[in-house]
Amino acid sequence: MAKQEYVDKNKAWLEDKAKEPGVNPLDGGIYYKVLKAGSKNAPSPNRGSVVSVHYTGKTINGKTFDSSRGGVAPAFRLRELIPGWIIALQQMHVGDKWEVYIPADKAYGKRSQPGIPGGSTLIFEIELLGVA
């Protein structure tokens, strides 16, 4: 598949996903679906927070490129993550589990990463376990 064809296919996939019931918009063309809701009174992170999460990342063809499942939940400084994670996690509360759909320009853009071709829309299942 040609590079531009791949990019277009990823954009079309996200446009179709956005129309599905239960899929909600966030800033920057990011969408999400709530899989499990935590308490609305639970803390939410800000850009300077350290978050503890479990996650699985996939491309639109369903191929998993990274996952923390089966191990200890990693902790990340939110401001050091891809823009899509920064935007989505600040809307989440501890205990929330979302499926987040991130366009390429809020992920790795045109740059390829191991298991992720440039121009990829990314799908992350993210469970926010803690905020510090």
Stockholm file with secondary structure:
# STOCKHOLM 1.0

chainA/1-132         MAKQEYVDKNKAWLEDKAKEPGVNPLDGGIYYKVLKAGSKNAPSPNRGSVVSVHYTGKTINGKTFDSSRGGVAPAFRLRELIPGWIIALQQMHVGDKWEVYIPADKAYGKRSQPGIPGGSTLIFEIELLGVA
#=GR chainA/1-132 SS CCHHHHHHHHHHHHHHHHTSTTEEECGGGCEEEEEECCCTTSCCCCTTCEEEEEEEEEETTSCEEEECTTSCCCEEEGGGSCHHHHHHHTTCCTTCEEEEEECGGGTTTTCCBTTBCTTCCEEEEEEEEEEC
#=GC SS_cons         CCHHHHHHHHHHHHHHHHTSTTEEECGGGCEEEEEECCCTTSCCCCTTCEEEEEEEEEETTSCEEEECTTSCCCEEEGGGSCHHHHHHHTTCCTTCEEEEEECGGGTTTTCCBTTBCTTCCEEEEEEEEEEC
//
